[in-house]
C-alpha cells in the first residue's frame, strides 16, 4: 500500500564478524582446539587406533570360528612370538631373509640405475632395450622359480635371484621416467655455459630424477619383500618363508601367524626408513 513505509530489516549478526564496541572494533578470538581433539589427530595415535581396531576384529573372528588351527587368537600368536624370540629362531630367520633382501636390492639397483639412465638419455638405447623390458616385465618372479631350481638348486641363491628380478623393473622404469622428467631448460642452460656432459648428468639430471627414483626404490622393496616369502617357501632351507612352510606342515598355526606378523612389521618399519631417507635426499620435494 502506498504511503506506508516498510519496516527496516536488520540483518542478523554474524558471530564470526568483528563486533563494534564503543566505536572500536573488537577482534573475534577463535576458540582454541581442545587437547583431546589435538591428540586425536596425532598420526601416531591414529595408527595405534587402527592397529587396535584390527586386532580386536581379528580376536572377534577367531572367537567366532573357534578353530585354533584355522585362525588362532592374538594372545596365542603373541605367546608363540615370544617363544620364538626367546629361542633365537625368530631373529635368525629375520636376519637371513633381510640379508638376502639387501643383496637383491643392491644387485637390482646396480643393474637398473645405469640402464635406466641410458634409456632416459638416449632414444636409440631405449628403442633397443624397451621391447625386451616390456616383454619380461609382466612375467611374475614366481614363474621363474621352477627354472631357478634347475639353475641354482635349493639354497640362498634362488631367493636372491627372484627378488632381484622383481626389484629390477620398478627401479628401471622410475629411473627412465625421472630422467625424462628433468627440466630441459636446466639442461640447456648448463650446456650453454659449457658444462661437460658428465657433470650435467651428475649435477642436473640425477638430482632432478632422484624423487622419482626413490619412489621406484620403495615399490621395488615392497615387491621384493613379498617375493622372498614365495621363493623361500620352495627354494631355501632357511628364512621367513621356510619357517612359515615348516610350521604349516606341523599344523602349528600360532607360529605361522607369528612369522606373518613379523613380515608385516619388518616391511612397515623398512618403508618408514625409506620414507625418511627420501625426505633427507629430496628436501625440496618434502618442503
C-alpha positions in Angstrom: 0.0 0.0 0.0 1.3 3.4 -1.0 2.2 5.8 1.7 3.1 3.2 4.3 6.8 2.8 4.9 8.0 -0.8 5.3 10.0 -1.5 8.5 13.7 -1.8 8.0 15.0 -5.3 8.2 18.0 -5.6 10.4 20.5 -8.3 9.1 21.4 -11.0 11.6 24.7 -10.5 13.3 27.5 -12.8 12.1 29.2 -14.4 15.0 32.4 -14.7 13.0 32.5 -11.0 12.1 34.2 -8.3 14.2 31.8 -6.6 16.6 31.9 -2.9 17.3 32.0 -1.7 20.9 32.1 1.9 21.7 33.1 2.8 18.2 36.0 0.5 18.3 36.4 -2.9 16.5 36.7 -5.8 18.9 38.6 -8.7 17.4 36.9 -12.1 17.5 39.1 -14.7 19.3 38.9 -18.1 17.7 38.4 -20.9 20.3 41.4 -22.9 21.0 41.3 -26.5 19.9 40.8 -28.9 22.7 43.6 -31.2 23.9 41.5 -34.3 23.1 41.0 -33.1 19.5 44.6 -32.3 19.0 45.8 -35.7 20.4 43.1 -37.5 18.5 44.5 -36.2 15.2 48.1 -37.2 16.0 49.5 -39.6 13.4 50.9 -42.0 15.9 47.7 -42.2 17.8 45.7 -42.6 14.6 48.0 -45.5 13.6 47.8 -47.0 17.0 44.0 -46.9 16.9 44.0 -48.6 13.6 46.2 -51.4 14.9 44.0 -51.8 17.9 40.8 -52.0 15.8 42.5 -54.6 13.5 43.5 -56.8 16.4 40.1 -56.5 18.1 38.4 -57.6 14.8 40.9 -60.4 14.5 40.1 -61.6 18.1 36.4 -61.5 17.4 36.6 -63.5 14.2 38.9 -66.0 15.9 36.4 -66.4 18.7 33.6 -66.8 16.2 35.4 -69.5 14.2 36.6 -71.3 17.4 39.3 -73.2 15.5 42.8 -72.5 16.8 44.3 -74.3 13.7 42.4 -72.2 11.1 42.7 -68.9 13.0 44.5 -68.6 16.4 43.7 -65.8 18.7 46.0 -62.8 19.1 47.2 -63.9 22.6 48.1 -67.3 21.3 50.1 -65.7 18.4 51.9 -63.3 20.7 52.8 -66.1 23.0 54.2 -68.1 20.1 56.1 -64.9 19.0 57.6 -64.6 22.5 58.7 -68.3 22.5 60.3 -67.9 19.0 62.1 -64.8 20.2 63.4 -66.5 23.3 64.7 -69.4 21.3 66.6 -67.1 19.0 65.0 -68.8 16.0 63.0 -65.7 15.1 66.0 -63.3 14.9 68.0 -65.9 12.9 65.3 -66.2 10.2 64.7 -62.5 10.1 68.4 -61.8 9.7 68.8 -64.4 6.9 65.8 -63.1 4.9 66.8 -59.4 5.4 70.4 -60.1 4.3 69.0 -61.7 1.1 66.8 -58.7 0.6 69.7 -56.2 0.9 71.8 -58.2 -1.6 69.0 -58.4 -4.1 68.3 -54.6 -3.8 71.9 -53.8 -4.4 72.0 -56.1 -7.4 68.8 -54.7 -8.8 69.9 -51.1 -8.3 73.4 -51.7 -9.8 71.7 -53.1 -13.0 68.7 -50.8 -13.2 70.1 -47.4 -12.5 72.7 -47.3 -15.2 70.4 -48.9 -17.8 67.6 -46.6 -16.9 69.8 -43.6 -17.1 71.0 -44.6 -20.6 67.4 -45.3 -21.7 66.2 -41.9 -20.5 69.1 -40.0 -22.1 69.2 -41.9 -25.4 66.2 -42.7 -27.6 68.3 -45.2 -29.6 69.2 -47.2 -26.4 65.5 -47.0 -25.4 64.4 -48.3 -28.7 66.6 -51.3 -28.4 66.0 -52.2 -24.8 62.4 -51.2 -24.1 60.7 -54.0 -26.1 62.7 -56.7 -24.2 61.9 -54.9 -20.9 58.2 -54.7 -21.7 58.2 -58.4 -22.7 59.8 -59.6 -19.5 58.1 -57.2 -17.0 54.6 -58.9 -17.0 56.2 -62.2 -16.1 55.9 -62.8 -12.3 59.0 -63.5 -10.4 57.3 -66.6 -9.0 57.1 -68.0 -12.5 60.9 -68.2 -12.6 61.1 -70.5 -9.5 61.0 -73.8 -11.4 63.7 -72.7 -13.8 65.7 -71.2 -10.9 65.6 -74.5 -9.1 67.3 -76.2 -12.1 69.9 -73.4 -12.3 70.6 -72.6 -8.6 69.2 -75.5 -6.7 67.8 -75.2 -3.2 69.8 -72.6 -1.3 70.1 -68.9 -0.8 70.9 -68.0 -4.4 67.3 -68.7 -5.7 65.6 -66.2 -3.4 68.2 -63.5 -4.3 67.6 -64.1 -8.0 63.8 -63.9 -7.6 64.0 -60.7 -5.5 66.5 -59.1 -7.8 64.2 -59.8 -10.8 61.2 -58.4 -9.0 63.0 -55.2 -7.8 64.7 -54.5 -11.1 61.7 -53.3 -13.1 60.3 -50.6 -10.7 63.8 -49.1 -10.3 64.4 -49.2 -14.0 61.1 -47.7 -15.1 61.1 -45.0 -12.5 64.7 -44.1 -13.4 63.7 -43.7 -17.0 60.7 -41.6 -16.1 62.7 -39.4 -13.7 65.4 -38.7 -16.3 62.9 -37.8 -18.9 61.0 -35.6 -16.5 64.1 -33.5 -15.7 63.6 -29.8 -16.6 65.1 -29.5 -20.1 65.7 -25.7 -19.6 68.2 -26.5 -16.8 70.0 -29.0 -19.1 70.1 -26.5 -21.9 71.4 -23.7 -19.6 74.2 -26.0 -18.4 75.2 -26.8 -21.9 75.1 -23.2 -22.9 77.6 -22.4 -20.1 79.9 -25.2 -21.4 79.4 -27.7 -18.6 80.6 -31.2 -19.6 78.0 -33.9 -20.2 79.2 -36.0 -17.3 78.7 -33.0 -14.9 75.3 -32.3 -16.3 74.2 -35.8 -15.6 75.7 -35.8 -12.1 74.6 -32.3 -11.1 71.4 -31.7 -13.1 69.8 -34.9 -14.4 70.3 -37.2 -11.4 69.1 -34.7 -8.8 66.0 -34.0 -10.9 65.3 -37.7 -11.3 66.0 -38.6 -7.7 62.5 -38.1 -6.3 61.0 -40.5 -9.0 63.9 -42.9 -8.5 63.2 -43.1 -4.7 59.6 -43.9 -5.4 60.8 -46.8 -7.6 63.1 -48.0 -4.8 60.1 -48.1 -2.4 58.0 -50.0 -4.8 60.9 -52.4 -5.6 61.5 -53.0 -1.9 57.8 -53.9 -1.3 57.7 -56.2 -4.3 61.0 -57.9 -3.4 60.0 -58.4 0.3 56.7 -60.0 -0.8 58.5 -62.2 -3.3 61.1 -63.5 -0.8 58.4 -65.4 1.0 57.3 -67.3 -2.1 60.9 -68.0 -3.1 61.8 -69.3 0.4 58.7 -71.5 0.6 60.2 -73.7 -2.1 63.8 -72.9 -2.8 65.5 -72.2 0.5 66.3 -74.2 3.7 66.1 -71.1 5.9 64.4 -67.7 6.2 61.0 -66.5 7.0 59.3 -68.2 4.1 60.9 -71.5 5.0 59.7 -71.1 8.6 56.1 -70.5 7.6 56.1 -73.6 5.4 57.7 -75.7 8.1 55.2 -74.8 10.8 52.3 -75.1 8.3 53.2 -78.7 7.8 53.3 -79.2 11.6 49.9 -77.5 11.9 51.3 -75.0 14.4 49.2 -72.1 13.2 50.2 -69.7 16.0 53.9 -69.9 14.8 52.7 -69.3 11.2 50.8 -66.2 12.2 53.7 -65.0 14.4 56.0 -65.0 11.4 53.3 -63.3 9.2 53.2 -60.5 11.8 57.0 -60.3 11.8 57.0 -60.0 8.0 54.4 -57.2 8.2 56.3 -55.4 10.9 59.7 -55.5 9.2 58.2 -54.4 5.9 56.4 -51.5 7.6 59.5 -50.3 9.5 61.7 -50.6 6.4 59.2 -48.5 4.4 59.2 -45.8 7.1 63.0 -45.8 6.9 62.9 -45.4 3.1 60.4 -42.5 3.5 62.8 -40.9 6.0 65.7 -41.4 3.5 63.6 -40.0 0.7 62.9 -36.8 2.7 66.5 -36.4 3.5 67.7 -36.9 -0.1 65.0 -34.8 -1.7 64.2 -32.0 0.8 62.9 -29.7 -2.0 60.1 -32.2 -2.6 59.1 -32.7 1.0 59.1 -28.9 1.7 
